[in-house]
Amino acid sequence: MYACIYIPDFPLQALARHDPALRSRPAAVVEGTPPLCTVIVANAPARALGVAPGMARMEVTPLPSIEIRHRSSAEESSAHAALLDLGFSISPRVEDTARDTVVLDLAGLEPLFGAPRQIAQLLTGRTRELGCEGQVVVATNPDAAVHAARGFAGITVIAAGEESARLGGLPIHVLAPTPEILETLDRWGVRTFQALAALPTVALAERLGQEGVHLQKLARGHTRRTLVPVEAAPRFEEVQELEYPVTLLEPLAFILGGLLNQLCARLKARALATQELHLKLELEAGIEVEPEVEIGNSKLATRPDRESLQSPQCRTLQLPVPTQDSQLLLKLWLLNLKSEPPRAPISKVTLAAEPVKPRVAQGGLFLPLAPDPEKLEVTLARITGVIGKEKLGSPELVDTHRPGAFRMKRFAPGVGRHKTDGRRSTIRRPPSVIQREPQPTTALRVFRPPLPATVETRAGHPVRVFAFGVRGDVVAAAGPWRTSGDWWRDDSWSRDEWDVELFKGHGQPTRLYRIFCDLATGDWFIRGTYD
Amino acid sequence: MYVELHARSAFSFLEGAVLPEELATRSAELNMPATALADRDGVYGAPRFHLAAQKAGIRAHVGAEVTSADGARLTLLVASRAGYQNLCRLITRMKLRAPKGEGAATEADFAEHAAGLICLTGGDEGSLAASLAEGGRDSGAPRQCLERLCRIFGRENVYVELQRHFDCREEARNQAAIELAHSLGLPLVATNGVCCATAPQREILDVFTCLRNHCRLETAGRLLARNSERVLKSPAEMARLFADLPEAIANTAEISSRLEFTLNDLGYEFPRYPTPPGVTQMQFLRQRTEEGMLGRYGPHHPRALRQVEHELKLIEKLDLAGYFLIVWDIIRYCRAQNILVQGRGSAANSAVCYSLGITAVDPVGMELLFERFLSEERGEWPDIDLDLPSGDQRERVIQYVYEHYSQGANGQKKAGAAMTANVITYRGRSAAREVGKVLGFEAETLDRLSSLVSAWEYRDEKDTLERQFRDAGCDLAQLRIRKFFELCLAVQDLPRHLGQHSGGMVICQGQLDSVVPLEPATMPGRVVVQWDKEDCADMGIIKVDLLGLGMMAALEDSIVLIRDGYGKDVDLAHLPPDDPAVYATLQKADTVGMFQIESRAQMSCLPRLRPERFYDLVVEVAIIRPGPIVGKMVHPYLKRRQGREPVTYPHPSLEPVLKRTLGVPLFQEQLLRLAMIAAGFTGGEAEELRRAMGFKRSQARMEEIEKKLRRGMAERGITGRAADEIAQSITSFALYGFPESHAASFALLAYASAYLKCHYLAAFTAALLNNQPMGFYSPATIVKDAQRHGLRVKPIDIARSGWRCILERTGDEIAVRLGLCYVKGLREEAAQAMVAERARRPFASIDDLAERVSVLRKDELVTLAEVGALNWVGEGSALPSRLHGNREREALPYHRRDALWQVERAARHEGPLLGSPVSVLRTNYTTLPSLLAGEGPGAGGRAEPSSPLAAMTPEERLVADFHGTGLTTGPHPMAYRRRELRALGIRAANELESIPAGRRVRVAGGVIARQRPGTAKGFVFLSLEDETGIANAIITPGVFEQNRVTVVQEQFLLVEGRLEKQDGVISVRAERVLPLDVTRATTRSHDFH
């Protein structure tokens, strides 16, 4: 016998696990990019108000007291994992049929848990404990169990030989045929399992091929297939509850070091490494929800798991390469905690690692040594802690008229340095843009940030410049070179630039500067000096 | 003095952001004596610029940026008429040999067309800039480039162009150019390469740049403008900019003085009609007119004779004989080819046009005002529009004109005729979509926004663009969204691209490409001029509008169907006048499918107006127009007609003019006559008055005219209330009214359609169905209306149906058989192949059909089966005749699902092993004839068994019918629910007549039309159809606001309210509107117009 647990309206139920109010009030889950979201699931009270899948969010919003939630992939994943856990708590053979469906092999479990109906009741109860309302079916074959679970509410037990009769009334879409076949069956007026089961098999095969025949077998509840059980995912998690709450980083480092050693030892034992770690710190008091922050490549984040964990602090550490090095990991965690210390004493520490295959790298004999990625990561994390993430990386020029514009991209030595982008731009550049860049005859040494200056002008032309360390009369000026742009953004710019030659005094050589006036504010700056 | 010699307008299509008119106005504001418009590869904006410049008091120079083979552009300015002709020919040549929107001129082209042109070297897209970029200033390329230009255009006609936009790279180029110019002894000239009139328009320019390059603002980078300096600058500003080069500024004035040509000197000449030797065009026209007049008026008709003579004299004076003869020639061609043709518009005011057969309305009999058509003072060409059957027939006429006037004297091809262009401009939805795309809004946001842009004719106060943005989830407080909103408004009416006008043709005596550049149209074989029809008219180029009219095609089809189906020849020109059956039908407003009188508003007017003769129909056509409605003429006219109000005149002198319309002015001509009689306007002045109140009426002009009117009236002793009344009717009305002649032409078609519907319903219905889309109602409503009138409409059947709807005669009964063109997704070629194969031998089975007509796709076979078109396959001669007919067919064991079952197998491709011969594998079934004969399976022959599937329910058939054909020949959906509807107290449409007015009633039906006219103050009018007819409901603005979604979206509605009856017009004033669940079938309604 096989048991199937199906969670109807899964996206909504996954959210309701942490917000039970969603069950009793009219609620709908939407998907899409705001403001254009459409309803994918609605609960019964919402359906009674006229909400249906496919409706736009804006159509639903005006309805009284409706709760609208956005689909959460994370919460669905955790609900799915919990569903699998539930399966494994009863049977060692569990099939991960779909995100909302699991099938359990019940062979040999009767002595342990009782008759099929009792098992079904047990499963229903445990599903409820998970915070979900499930539909549970026990049948002689997995497919029949799955279809019945998707079609019938509550608990259903189908005895051997009764499959066809019990499934007959189910609507055909439960079989999930391809859209083409579903359309054909609909045109034929075949809308239930019973109607499909009644069609002559050979004639059906002539029309819908083997897929049609297979669907018919499913509709008759006569398939025989082997369950495809999943292995229980190995969990690498270490937890330590503290006798006294920890308030200093040093004892916490000691605790973390121990946990990391354990974890890395377990990973090594399975020939695995980790690239992502989750740290959960249960705090003594208060709710801690912090924004996500990023330092270099190590993603240090607090997960705003607001409902579930009574506000423990959760952080994630992501690494560029897999590692088993507990010392490295400890350093990174300490840097992380140092830059963002917890805001309350810690009473419990949970550390979990996502297992991945370890990195295999072959160094070339004649290749120059690149920095060790692990060490580089630590260094970058240290620097980030000091200067802030937006100031770390490699500068990259931006295609714009904005003078001196650049952006920071991730610092990745040796990656893609000599590669050219194979894609060709389809944008036609006018001759003025594609024309050959003039070879610079002199270099501009740019001040970052530009030096604020006071500039005297006559008939719009600069005649004298004063700034910190720069002062003199303008003996020659070229300009203005006027640029403006990004008028659709908040940081639009408009400026006049001048190249000026300054006379700083007798006996001193004149120097060339690039100065500019911000036309929005009227302020002058020295942008740089020519070599 | 500075003259801007290099300005682009929005007619450079996505390379300029300013309208020519704005450019001219701004130039005048900046005290510039002249400006040159040089759009990219064309003179698209030249007429508008020319007229605007005249108005602004500056000179408009003509020029263009012409793309050369290396991709660079030369700025060419027109110095003389020869230069203009050369420029037009040059552009035509490069355009016509390349695909639409492309083309470049070679050095040889420039050399051949250089005379009369002045060449500037261009800005950053010019050839000098390109050669400097290519080889650098020290290479020989820039020098060679200038020398080449000197060779082509002559040294005295080449100027080295300098632009200063505060760009250091541009300045480096300028310095190189100055050096070169000095070394070659060429003069310098300053321009600003203008693309905008004001600095904020730079944003539009950036948006256009992105549209041109298919990118977003965020990713466009350095493609965008560096700054906002490409604006029209004042002479003082330009002088400051070029203070170091005063000669560059001075030379602009020098060049301007050399540019003598303006568009006043276009040199257009209408073609001369080839007359027999020794006969002038005028003599020839007189002969043709006299011949025609004899036929139209008979030998003794002094009034007609006088009128014709008056007109001929004016035609001779204005030298228009050639024009009339050419239109007459087109009419003659149509008659020879059996193509229906009728002149419309003001041409119907001319007795000469009537005599020549151009129009069908007798202007003498109807006392129409000739000056509305042609007047000496107006100085413009008359406007003759010809209505032709839409589709192939019209195309034949266009090709005739095109071919006929493109033949030179020695048989050589010349560009003598072309279509006028249609400038496509940015409008609400297109503006939002394109601007939004460039600003990086997601496609879904834009879809939602464009779907929210209101399509109602009436807009309430809340229905603003701002609200539409808010409804789409866009917050105008955000900068990007505010820019989106502002730009949507700013790009409105800017040209987007050039299309082809549907019917306007221009004809020229000489080479048309010397008058205006020609371009290839998207449609193969078509050539369009660069100006739209308004510009052509403004430039004095004569045009003939060959307009396609769906009703003309339907009438033409009807004649053929009547001849074939009824065995009668009907001549539309000689229909019995004042047919009682026609007027009885019109008085009942039973006018579904009739030309111009089928709309809801017309239907509610007909029972009040109760037409009894042809002139009443003319009034009927003209009265339901915004002019009479806004001018509050409708009710006074109807009341006077019904005798409830005395017929009075504002002044006794106006009685002759207003007598026919009971003292109420209804036609444009009447207003013009009012002005002529009451205020002493001449014919030309009156026409001027009409034009002044045209689409772009200005308040100042209106006031001026009103003063003139009142002065004239006072001189004639008309003052006080009478003067007010006359002035009020003229000013509020003139724009939106029909000319009487136009109404009369339309009334002729309306009468013809009514006559055919009354007497040849089958032919008329089939013709209407064959010429969809047209008219006010969907094919589903046309079919139901015909059925209610007793016509049998048979379903699509592949054993009988052709591509188009046909007539089938059974005994005395003539029925319409729906054509295969109504099967959604069925290609005509597949249908025609099927019909051809059927003619060889009937199809024995669906397998037989699939095998013999292999071009049929599976989806086509499935739809055919779904709509019941395959139910009869294999009937051949074996089916008993008792089974013929719709009702019996559904009772057959062989039903639509059987066909669907068979189709699924017949259309399935076997693998190569089983592929051939198919029939071998499909023979183990019985044939339908043997099944009917009671034989069991395996009795031999080809396969056509019944299937294991259940027959469709009536609801399923309905869904399949609407899904597959958009209509049903079976019962109306409401008929299936009548019992339940009765239980709800819902009355059928035909019961309303017997219920006293004022009672509360419930009516229900499928919505076939929803209207919210601009003149109805927010009221919504619904037409609800059931199996007995059409019920009308009126939704007040309050009820509409409460039920907006229901009223707008639901297919079937229940309306509860009070029954209103007024002069035979029945409607329900809604108090409650509820959705009704009748069927899942998707029906259609005609909304919003």
Interface residues (C-beta under 8 A of the other chain):
Chain A: G32 T33 P34 P35 L36 A56 M58 T184 R187 W188 G189 V190 A198 L199 P200 A203 E206 R207 L208 G209 V398 D399 T400 H401 T426 I427 R428 R429 P430 P431 S432 V433 I434 Q435 R436 P438 A478 G479 P480 W481 R482 T483 S484 G485 W487 W488 R489 D490 S494 D496
Chain B: G71 A72 D124 E125 A129 A130 A133 G136 H165 F166 D167 C168 R169 A172 R202 E203 D206 N213 H214 C215 L217 T219 A220 G221 R222 L223 L224 A225 R226 N227 S228 E229 L439 E442 E444 T445 R448 D471 A472 G473 C474 L479 R480 K483 V862 E866 R897 L900 W901 E904 R905 R908 P948 L949 A950 M952 E956
